[in-house]
């Protein structure tokens, strides 16, 4: 079981949570294929809307439900790929509130890594983020807890 960080605007995250799906990197299939059933997905939203006002917060957390990557016709010729996700009840948490406790932020050029839109998340960072988002203790398996 792995943990992943997806970088997506808050408005797009909210659509995914409402529809129980994940969509990453402007609808590309490759990042979704890297994830497996049971993996954790945390969303970081740099902005409220794509190109909009800054937010810089973790906005959703969930588990990948199955191994299917599927396409979805959104109209207008846009057919992105998606994965099914079971999202947990969680509060948004500002990056600045937990940044000093994240391994992700200790890496050189960590901000540039976020531009990839999808990257692995360490077990420690998953535990720190989940706790800060108010995810109940014991929900994250021991192998992923701090």
GIGIMO-V544043 format. One record per pair of residues at least 12 apart in sequence whose ideal C-beta (glycine too) atoms are under 10 Angstrom apart, sorted by the first residue. I is the first residue (numbers start at 0). J is the second residue. Records with the same first field share a line. If there is no record, write none. Layout:
# GIGIMO-V544043
I=J + J
This chain:
# GIGIMO-V544043
0=35 + 36 + 37 + 38 + 39 + 62 + 63 + 122 + 140 + 142 + 143
1=33 + 34 + 35 + 37 + 38 + 39 + 40 + 63 + 119 + 120 + 121 + 122 + 125 + 143
2=34 + 38 + 39 + 40 + 41 + 60 + 62 + 119 + 120 + 121 + 122 + 123 + 124 + 125 + 126 + 128 + 129 + 139 + 143
3=21 + 23 + 30 + 31 + 33 + 34 + 35 + 38 + 39 + 40 + 41 + 42 + 63 + 117 + 118 + 119 + 120 + 125
4=39 + 40 + 41 + 42 + 43 + 57 + 103 + 112 + 113 + 115 + 116 + 117 + 118 + 119 + 120 + 121 + 124 + 125 + 128
5=21 + 22 + 23 + 24 + 30 + 31 + 34 + 40 + 41 + 42 + 43 + 44 + 58 + 59 + 84 + 116 + 117 + 118 + 120
6=23 + 24 + 42 + 43 + 44 + 45 + 46 + 112 + 113 + 114 + 115 + 116 + 117 + 118
7=21 + 22 + 23 + 24 + 25 + 42 + 43 + 44 + 45 + 46 + 49 + 58 + 59 + 116 + 117
8=42 + 44 + 45 + 46 + 47 + 48 + 49 + 50 + 51 + 54 + 58
9=42 + 43 + 44 + 45 + 46 + 47 + 48 + 49 + 51 + 52 + 54 + 56 + 58 + 59 + 91
10=44 + 46 + 47 + 48 + 49 + 51 + 54 + 58
11=23 + 25 + 42 + 44 + 46 + 48 + 49 + 58
12=42 + 43 + 44 + 54 + 56 + 57 + 58 + 59 + 86 + 91
13=42 + 44 + 47 + 58 + 59
15=40 + 42 + 58 + 59 + 61 + 81 + 82 + 84 + 86
16=42 + 58 + 59 + 60 + 61 + 84 + 86 + 87 + 89
17=86
18=71 + 81 + 83 + 84 + 86
19=61 + 64 + 81 + 82 + 83 + 84 + 85 + 86
20=61 + 64 + 69 + 71 + 79 + 80 + 81 + 82 + 83 + 84 + 86
21=34 + 40 + 42 + 59 + 61 + 63 + 64 + 68 + 80 + 81 + 82 + 83 + 84 + 86 + 117
22=71 + 73 + 79 + 80 + 81 + 82 + 84
23=40 + 42 + 79 + 80 + 81 + 82 + 116 + 117
24=79 + 80 + 115 + 116 + 117
25=49 + 77 + 79 + 116
26=70 + 71 + 73 + 77 + 78 + 79 + 80 + 81
27=79 + 80 + 116 + 117
28=68 + 69 + 70 + 79 + 80 + 81 + 82
29=68 + 80 + 117
30=68 + 80 + 82 + 115 + 116 + 117 + 118
31=63 + 67 + 68 + 69 + 79 + 80 + 81 + 82 + 117
32=66 + 68 + 80 + 82
33=117 + 118 + 119
34=62 + 63 + 66 + 68 + 82 + 84 + 117
35=63 + 65 + 66
36=62 + 63 + 64 + 65 + 66 + 67 + 82 + 83
37=62 + 63 + 64 + 65 + 66 + 140
38=61 + 62 + 63 + 82 + 84 + 119 + 120
39=60 + 61 + 62 + 63 + 84 + 87 + 120 + 122 + 125 + 128 + 129 + 139 + 140 + 143
40=59 + 60 + 61 + 62 + 63 + 82 + 84 + 86 + 117 + 120 + 125
41=57 + 58 + 59 + 60 + 61 + 89 + 120 + 124 + 125 + 128 + 129 + 132
42=56 + 57 + 58 + 59 + 60 + 61 + 84 + 86 + 89 + 91
43=55 + 56 + 57 + 58 + 59 + 94 + 103 + 113 + 116 + 118 + 120 + 128
44=56 + 57 + 58 + 59 + 91 + 94
45=94 + 110 + 113 + 114
54=91 + 93 + 94
55=93 + 94 + 95 + 98
56=90 + 91 + 92 + 93 + 94 + 95 + 96 + 132
57=89 + 90 + 91 + 92 + 93 + 94 + 96 + 97 + 101 + 127 + 128 + 129 + 131 + 132
58=89 + 90 + 91 + 92 + 132
59=84 + 86 + 87 + 89 + 91 + 132
60=84 + 86 + 87 + 88 + 89 + 92 + 125 + 128 + 129 + 132 + 133 + 134 + 138 + 139
61=82 + 83 + 84 + 85 + 86 + 87 + 89
62=83 + 84 + 85 + 86 + 87 + 138 + 139
63=82 + 83 + 84 + 85
64=82 + 83 + 84 + 85
65=82 + 83 + 84
66=82 + 83
67=81 + 82 + 83
68=80 + 81 + 82 + 83
69=81 + 82 + 83
87=129 + 132 + 133 + 134 + 135 + 138 + 139
88=132 + 133 + 134 + 135
89=128 + 129 + 131 + 132 + 133 + 134
90=131 + 132 + 133 + 134
91=131 + 132 + 133
92=127 + 128 + 129 + 130 + 131 + 132 + 133
93=131
94=113 + 128 + 131
96=131
97=124 + 127 + 128 + 130 + 131 + 132
100=123 + 124 + 126 + 127 + 128 + 130 + 131 + 145
101=120 + 121 + 123 + 124 + 127 + 128 + 131
102=120 + 121 + 122 + 123 + 124 + 127
103=118 + 119 + 120 + 121 + 123 + 124 + 127 + 128
104=124
105=124
120=143
121=143
122=139 + 140 + 141 + 142 + 143 + 144 + 145
123=143 + 144 + 145
124=143 + 145
125=139 + 140 + 143 + 144 + 145
126=139 + 140 + 141 + 143 + 144 + 145
127=145
129=143 + 144 + 145
130=144 + 145
